[in-house]
């Protein structure tokens, strides 16, 4: 970002300090002039752009056996296509944000959506597993790039309470998408071929390209952009990670993603293999948990400006811990009865709606001079957590849910510790 003097940086930081206080305090009178710039059309477009990549995460998971047969691949090779997607997502988020800080939001976002469309078509037409793996990597890379820029657009145009509410809406769709993905994939398999899932994603990405072209203006003027160069990117990331409060909220947001994917990776085994539910019944329960997550996210948005944001996050984390204890008890001593799994998963996923988006909003308020880089770091760690936690949580297979429950409790305890530390850490004075 080009600054005339260090004093201007300090003024900007002071202004954001006030904004952050209004976000994290009780009732607030307003969110500042910046909130007036985020129109309904822009927010709606950003919301749907933010949902594309998570939807692509596991939309074709129900078709894994069919994919293996059609592409003459092993189950492990097909599973690797999910891992390559996670790697692409993480890298796309890490690089896309800083690049958009340099070059603006609009053109990089349009480029990412065009590449996402083409990569989705390549997945649909893949004749072999190596081509599928490469296409999935590019799909994840471009999807992560688009996601992080879409989020940065919101940070550019909103502040204070309005920022929290807007990011809750974005996170609500983004949080539901990877959970709803398998349901959509299953429905597609009932009427068509697994490749149709990727054609649907391509059509969605193409539609969002058109929507961005018409509805989203450039939100980062030249005077607020960073100078180019890898060294500047590394320096910006170092500044972002040098803020203790940002790191604390980063941990909370990323670990919330870990909790979500601990559930995604194990719920089918627990409900179907261990409790004998049919795929259709499992899909209904899966959808119910997604609704719980969505409703809690909307409630979190409504509470912005009325209840301290850290308080809402803490309530979500305590509720998550209670669900984790219930699931651990069920796994260790009761043989994971069906009612424990159903209640535990519903409470668990609903609680996440109070955590991730609020933590992300507070994190963004800590790094106002590097919104794209901040969003990139947040997204990078989130998807790294997804890639690491999913296989770890699945170590119990269809025999035990203990690894999943232990992971949930460990991540929740670490998040609660991070929230407590934000009360004692102070924001550093901006460098002159």
C-alpha positions, 0 to 999 in steps of 0.5 A: 500500500502506498503511503505518503507518510507514516503519520497517515498509517497511524491515523488509519490504524487509530481509526480502525482501533475505534472500529474494532472496539465498536465491533467487540463492544456491546451496542454500537450506533453505526458502522461508519461511512464505509458500510454504505459502500457495500451494496446488496448486489455486491454482497450477494455476488460475493456470497455466491462466489465464496460458496463455489470453492467449498462446494467443489470440495467434496461434491463428488465424494459420493461417487468415489467408487464410480470415479475409480472404476471409470478412470481405472484408478485405486481408491487411494488415488481417487482420495488423493484428488481431494488432497490435491484440491485442499493443497490448491485451495491453501496456496490460492488463498495464500497468494491470491490475497497479497496479489490483490493487495498489489493489483486490485480486486476486480481483474484478479477475481475475474481471472480466477473465476474464468480459470475455475470454470475451465478447470471444472470442465477439465475435471468433467472431461478427465480421461485419467486419474493424473489429469483429474489430479492436475485439474483438481489442483488448478480448480482448488488454486483458482477457487481459493484465489477467488474466495480470498479476493471476494472476502477482501472486497467485503473488508474494503467496503464495510467496517465495524458492525456491518463488517461482522454482519456481512462476513457472517453472511459470507461465512454462512454460505461458505460453511454450508457449502462443503457440508451440502456438497455431498448431498448435491452430489448424491442427488446428481448420481440418482439421475445422472453421471458423476461428471455432471457434478463438475459441469454444474460447478463450471456453470456456477463459476461461469455465472459468477464470472458474469455477475462479478463483471456487472455487479462488482466494481474495483474496491481497492483504489491505486493509492491503497495498493501495495508495491509489487515484489515477493519481498513486499509480500513476505514483509506484509505476511510478517506484519500480519503474523506479528499481531498477537490478537490477529494470530489468536483470532486466526487460530480460532477461525482455523480450528473451527474449520478443523472441527467442521472437517472432523465431522465431515470426515467421520459422520458417514462412518459413525451414522451409517457403518456404526449405527446402520442408517441408510444413505438417504436417512444420513443425507437428511440428518446431514442437511439438518446439521447444515441448517443448524449451522446456517441458522446459528450464523444468521443469529451471530450476525443479528447479535453484532453490535448488541453482544460483545463479539468475543462473548458470542465466540466464547459461547460457541466454543463452550457449546462445541466443547460440550458436544465434544464431551458428549461424543467422547463419552458416547464413543468410549463408554456407550458404544456411540448410540444413535441418539448421542451421534445425532444430538452431538453432531447437531449441537457441534455444527450449530455452535460453529456458526457462532465461531468462525465468521466472528473470529474472522471479522475480528482478525480482519479488524486487527490488520486494516492496512493489509486486508488481502494478506490477512484474508489470505493467511486466514484462508491458507491456515483454514484449508491446511487444517481441513487437509490435516484434520480430515484424515486424522479424524478418520483414523478410527474408521468404522470402528470408533469415534474416539479420535474424532471426539479427542480432536474436537476437544483439543481444538476447542481447548486451544481456541478458548485459550487463544480467546482468553489471551486476546483479553491480555494482549494489546494492539501495537502502535502502528510504525511511523 
